[in-house]
Structure formats: C-alpha cells, structure tokens
Amino acid sequence: MTLAADHTELIAPEPSRLVILRQVLLDRPSTMAAVALIGVFVLIATFAPLLAPYDPLAQSYIKINRVPSAEHWLGTDQFGRDVLSRMIFGSRNSLIIGVLAPLLAAIIGTTLGVVAGFFGGVVDRIISRLVDLLISFPELLLAIIIAAALGGGFWNIVIVLAAAFVPNFARVARAQTMAVRAEPFVEAAVASGVTTWRIILRHIVPNIAAPIVVLMTLWTASAIRLEASLSFLGLGTQAPQPSWGNIIRDGLNNLFGSPWPVIGAGLAITSVVLAFNLLGDTIRDVLDPETSS
C-alpha cells in the first residue's frame, strides 16, 4: 500500500500545451526572434500614421530617385515618394490580408471538411470532388484566375486568397474528422441521443483544432507572399495605395534610378514570411503529439 502510494506521488502531471510552448520557445532562440520580428511588424502596421515620416502618396518632382539620407532613410522612388513611408503603410495591407485570408479560409474549409467527414455518403462525395477540383490548381494560379475575374481591391484579394486556401483546410479537416468520428466517445455520444451539431461542436471541432491552427499559421506566410505576388502582377492592391508587392513592381520599373524600393520591400517580405514559417513549425511541434512527445 505504501509502495503504491509512493509510486503514485512520483508520477508528475502531464504539462499543459502552454507550458510546452513556453519551453520550446525558450529552447529555440530562432523562434523567439521570429515572434519578436512579427511583433515589431504588427506594431509598425498598427501605428503606421504615427511612424511614417511622410505621406506615402505625396509626390515631389524635386525629390525623384534620391539616395538614402537622414531626410529619407530609404531614399525616394521615381515619383519622389518616400520609400520608408510607403513601406510602413504597405505593411498594413500585407499583414492584414495575410491574417484575414487564412482565417476566413480556415472557417469555410473546416466547415466543409467537418460536414464531409462526419456525414459521409453523397455529401462527402460532392464536397470531396469540389475540393479535388480546386486543389488541382496551384494556389498562385487559382488566385490569379479568381483575381482576374473579381479585380483588385482589399476585400477582393482577401476573398481570392481565402478561396485558394479553402481546399487545403477542407482536406485536413475531413481527414481529422473521420478519425475522431470513429472514436468510442463519439460513438457513445451518438448512442446517447446527443444531437448531431452538439457532437460536432463539443467533440469534433475541439479535437481537430490543433492541425487547423498549425495550418493557419503556416498559410499566413503564404498569404503574405501570394498577396505580394498578385500586387506585383497588378491584380492585388491597386496603385497608388502601397503594398509590398506593388512597391517592388514600381521599383523594378526604375531599378537603375532607385533600387531601394526593391531592396526594402524584398527584405520585408522575406523576413515576415520566414518568421511566420518558423512560428508555424514551433506550433506544429507543440500541438502534434507525435513530434511533441
């Protein structure tokens, strides 16, 4: 009796996911740096009107193609606009679209995947064929096709990118739902007469949330990259409103006059995408039982 009690006391409780996340962050300086970098860009986007030294749309023919100086830290472009100010305001479009599009795609895709995986039958076949059709297109190509039909603009780009990401969320949610649907506690809830939507909301969705959160974090980086690509092609944020993509496009047209827009926006996109990828990898390690055990 005493030995059993002592043995029980020696068994430590399983740490929570929050504790594991904190331990992983402390063990990975690169991830801490990524989180700090994301925080800096979020603050820059939030307080853009206070941080930008100039109006990002203001043109000046006497300040065309100026090199970096104390007055203009990243120089000016071919229209005499301050590059740093355009970068600061451009972070708003890039980051907001980068977060909203995966969030919207996660909501729609998870709903479709859960419905398909839980009900099966004809519903599953219809949704699966639709997802297979959409997923056969690369994300950028699908985004270009939809953007060409809808046109530019903030909400159009959010819809375009969300539509490109929905198939991936639906596929993951369907597979996870089918696995959870076969668990004994779900079968017991069904046998007890619990309503279908109550089972989905209380038992299915919480148990498939981890891979969805991981996927959403990773696709945030892709959304920022795709938004920049669409803006570069003229299908995203429309001039004169700044975004990192159209800053690069305008900079390439004047590369030999002033390379600073290309350098600045390119480094910003690379840094943020890399930071979100590192954060996504860490969250995956924490939430995935196979890698966090």
N, C-alpha and C positions, 0 to 999 in steps of 0.2 A: 504493500500500500504506500509506504514511504517512498520507495524507489519510483513507483509510477507517478507520484505527485512531483518528485524532484525532476523526473524526465519531462513532465508537462510544463514545469516552470522554465526549463531550459529552451523550450521551443519559442523562438521570437515571432511576434506577429508579422505578417507579410506587410512590407512597406507599401504605402499608397503610391499611386501614379505620380502625384505631385512631388513626393519625396524622391522618387526615382528620377523624375525630370530634373530636380534641383541637383542631384548627384551627378547626372550626366552632363549638365551644363557646367558644373564646376570642374569636371574631368576633361572637358573639351574647350580649351581657350578659343578655338576657331569658331565654335558655335556661339560663345559669349560675344565674340567680336561681331558675328553676324547679327545677333539680336541688337547689339548697340548700334550697328550701322542702320538697321531697319528703323530703330527708334529715332535716329538722327534725321533720316529722310522723312519720316512721319511728322516730326516737329517742323521741318522745313516746309512741307506741304501745308501744314495747318496754319502756320504763321507767315505764309508767303507774302501777304501785303505789308507786313512789318519788316521782313528781312530783305526784300528786294530793294536794291538801291535806286532803281529807275522803273518807270512804266515799261512793261515788256512790249507794248505795242507802239511806243513812241519812236518815231523815225527822225533821223537828223543827217542831212546830206553832208554836213561838215565833219561828221564823225564816222564816216564809212571806213570799214576794214582797219580799225585801229588795233594795235597790238596790246596785249595785257599791260596794265599800268595801275597806279594807285587809284585812278579815277574809274577805270573799267577793268576789274580783276581778270576777266576772261576775254577782254577785247570787245569789239563790236562786229556785226555782220555787214553784209553788203548793203543793208538799208540803214546802217547807223544805229541799230538797236543793240542795247546792252545784252551780251550773251548770258552773263550770270543771272540777270533778272528773268530772262526767258527760261533759263534752266530751272530756276526756283519755281516759277509759275507752272512750267511744264511738268514738274513733279506731281502736281495736283492731279492732272488728267491721268498720268501714267499710273500712279498709285491707287487712285480711287477706282479706275476701271479695272486695274489688276486685282483688286479685292472684291468688287461688286460682281464681276462676271463669274468667277468661280463659285461665289456664294449662291448666286442665282442658279447656276448650273447644278450645284450640289442639291439644292432644294428640289428642282424639277427632276433631275436624273435619279436621285434617291427615291422620290415618289414613284417614278415609273418602274425602277428596279424592284422596289418592295412589292408593288402590286403584281408585277410579273412573277416574282419568285414565290410569293405567298399563295396566290390563287392558281397559278399554273394554267394548264389547258389552253383554250383558244386565246385568252388574254395574254398569256405568256408568249405564245407563238407570234401574235400580232406585234407586241412590243419588241420582242427579240428580233424579228425581221426588220422593223424600223430602225432599231439600234445598229444592226449589222449593215444596213444600207448607209447610215450616216458615218459609221466608224470606218467604212471602206475608203473614205476620203481623208487625206492628211488634214490636220487641224488648220494649217495655214491656207490650204486650197479651199477647204469648206468655208473658212472665214472670208476669203476673197470673193467667193461666189455669192454668199449672202450679203456681204457689204456692197458688192456691185449692184445688187437688187434693191437694197434698202437705202444706200447712200451713206454719207458721213454723218457726223453729229454724235454727241456724247452718248445718248441712250441707245442710238442705233448700234454703236460699237459695243456697248455692254450686251445688247441682245445678240449681236453677231458672235462675240466670243463665248457667251453662255451657250448658244446653240452648238458651237463647235466642241464644247466640253461635256455637254449633256450625255452623249453616248458612253463616255468613259465612266462617269458616275453611275449610270444606269447598269452597266455591265458588272461593276464591282458590287453594287447594292443587291442586284439579283442573285449573284453567287453567294454572298454572305447571308441573304435572307433564306435561301434554300437550305443552307447549312443549319441556321438557327431554327428553321421551321421543323426540322427533324429531331430537335432536342426533346427530351422527355418532359421538361417543364412546360413547353409549348403544347405538347400533346395533352398534358394534364389540364391545361387551361381550356383547351378546346373541349375536352370531355366534360369539364365542369360547367360548360354552357356560357363561358365568358364571350362577350361579343367580339366579332372579328376585328373591328377597329380598335377596341381596347387592347386586344392582344398585340396588334401591330404597334400601337403607341407605347405600351408598357413593357413589352417583352422583345419585340423585333428591333425597333429603332434604336433603343439604348445599346443593344448588343452588336449592332453593326456600325455604331457611330465612329469607332476608332479608325478603321481604314478610310472612312469618308473624310474625317478630319485630316488625316495624313495626305490623302489625295488632293484635298482642297488647298493645303499649304503648298504642295509641290506645283499645282497648277496655277497658283498665284504668280509664281515666277514665269511660267509660260504665258500667262495672260499679259504681263508687262511686256514680254518680248514680242508677242503677236500684235499688241496694240502699237508698239513702235514700228513693227513691220508694215502694218496697214497704213499708219500715218506716213511712213516713208514712201509708200506707193500712192499716196494721195487718196486713200479710201478711209482713213481714220479721222483723227481730229483735224478740222479744216482750218487753214490759214485765215486770218492772222493769229488765231488762238494758238499758243505754244504747246507742244508736247515734244518729248524727247525724239520721237520718230521724225516729225517734220522739221525739227531743228537740224537733224542730220541731213535730211533731204536738201534743205536750203543751204546747208554748209557745203555739201558736195558740189552744188552748182557754183560755188565760189571758193573752192578748196584752195586754190593758189592765192586768192586775195586774203582769206582769213580762215585758217584751218581750225580755229579754236572751237567753233560750234560742234564740229565733228568729234574733236577730241573730248570736249566736256560731256556732251550727251552720250557718247560711246562709253566713256568710263562710268557714267551714272547708271546706264542700263546694265553694264557688265557687273558692277558692284551689287546692285539690288537683286538681280537675278541669282547671282552666286550666293548672296546672303539668304534668300528665301529657300534655295536648294539645300543649303547647309542646315537651316532650321527644320525643313521638312524631313531630312534624313534623321535628325535627332528625335523629332516627334515620332517618326516611324519606329525607331529603336525602342522608344519608351512604351508605345501603345501596342506594338506587335509582340505577343507572348513568346514567339519563337526566338526573337532577337534580344528581348529584354530579360529573359530568364537567365 
